Amino acid sequence: QVQLVESGGGLVQPGGSLRLSCTFSGSIFSIFVMGWYRQAPGKQRDMVAQITSGGYTNYADSVKGRFTISRDNAKNTVYLQMNSLKLEDTAVYYCKAYDSGTYYWGQGTQVTVSS
């Protein structure tokens, strides 16, 4: 069974940076498309960034140029480097793994941007 464990969330001031990590276990990490999603209170869960097994990336327009997704297949880990954080980036951030029509979610990590 695939398990995803996120870490790295916290409280940061506007303009600051955080790096989220998601550790994968239970299957072959390198074949999965990995993604970061976020959900603010009262809003739907939206895609933030995705990275394929081949390293191709895709970002939401709202984070382009500020966030970077990467993966380390040797460590079974996907990262989200978040720079120039804004108040509107406040949300619970979820890691997602996808392969052949099957999805798995992590439990989420809270990111709060506040002065």
Secondary structure, DSSP 4 states (H G I P E B T S, - for coil): --EEEEE--EEE-TT--EEEEEEEESS-GGGSEEEEEEE-TTS--EEEEEE-TT--EEE-GGGTTTEEEEEETTTTEEEEEE-S--GGG-EEEEEEEEETTEEEE---EEEEE--
